[in-house]
Amino acid sequence: MKFLPKHFLLAPLLCVSLISDVVLAYTSYSPPPVSLLLSEPGMSFCHEGGPCTAPWTSLDMPLLTTNQIVPISTNSTDFNYYLGNSLSGTYKVSLYPSHLVASLPTYDELRANLASATVIGTTSNGNLTFSTSSGIPYYLLLSGLVRGGETYSLSVSAVPETEQYLLLIAGLGVLALRVSKKNKL
């Protein structure tokens, strides 16, 4: 009986070893996170002597209330929000983290656009402060790049008016007078 050379016996072991390395490498591979690009808000159309209509006014959007924090990621299903028509006063939109695109002028990668019948303003460095009037519907429309693997926080909060600050200072002054009178007795 004739014996096979040693390298013929090692060949099947080498093939099994290579195949198992490929299978292990394939099962441990995880693709990089996918980013999501959101389009800019559409244009609004104003009829001469009539009202303006905008495409976002006919969308069914979730209501975003003040001080509600909404997480935004590539897994999110909502990128447009209705703020309602009862806001009155000064409010601030916050969208964090904020990544700037290095161009002239610089702008945020992911932006929150405030709109009513037209786009009113856009976040800069993740912030936008705006004044509202009751009876006007307001919307937040996100545009730009949602980075894969990252979660953003979107919120709207009321900004205290100067009258509220004056009332707070007056209250602290009255409290200070009472404490000082009590210490004199």
Rosetta blueprint (number, residue, H / E / L):
1 M L
2 K L
3 F L
4 L L
5 P L
6 K H
7 H H
8 F H
9 L H
10 L H
11 A H
12 P H
13 L H
14 L H
15 C H
16 V H
17 S H
18 L H
19 I H
20 S H
21 D H
22 V H
23 V H
24 L H
25 A H
26 Y H
27 T H
28 S L
29 Y L
30 S L
31 P L
32 P L
33 P L
34 V L
35 S L
36 L E
37 L E
38 L E
39 S L
40 E L
41 P L
42 G L
43 M L
44 S L
45 F E
46 C E
47 H L
48 E L
49 G L
50 G L
51 P L
52 C E
53 T E
54 A L
55 P H
56 W H
57 T H
58 S H
59 L L
60 D L
61 M L
62 P L
63 L E
64 L L
65 T L
66 T L
67 N L
68 Q L
69 I L
70 V E
71 P E
72 I E
73 S L
74 T L
75 N L
76 S L
77 T L
78 D L
79 F L
80 N E
81 Y E
82 Y E
83 L E
84 G E
85 N L
86 S L
87 L L
88 S L
89 G E
90 T E
91 Y E
92 K E
93 V E
94 S E
95 L E
96 Y E
97 P L
98 S L
99 H L
100 L E
101 V E
102 A L
103 S L
104 L L
105 P L
106 T L
107 Y E
108 D E
109 E L
110 L E
111 R E
112 A E
113 N E
114 L E
115 A E
116 S L
117 A L
118 T L
119 V E
120 I E
121 G E
122 T E
123 T L
124 S E
125 N L
126 G L
127 N E
128 L E
129 T E
130 F E
131 S E
132 T E
133 S L
134 S L
135 G L
136 I L
137 P L
138 Y E
139 Y E
140 L E
141 L E
142 L E
143 S E
144 G E
145 L E
146 V E
147 R L
148 G L
149 G L
150 E L
151 T L
152 Y E
153 S E
154 L E
155 S E
156 V E
157 S E
158 A E
159 V L
160 P L
161 E L
162 T H
163 E H
164 Q H
165 Y H
166 L H
167 L H
168 L H
169 I H
170 A H
171 G H
172 L H
173 G H
174 V H
175 L H
176 A H
177 L H
178 R H
179 V H
180 S H
181 K H
182 K H
183 N H
184 K H
185 L L
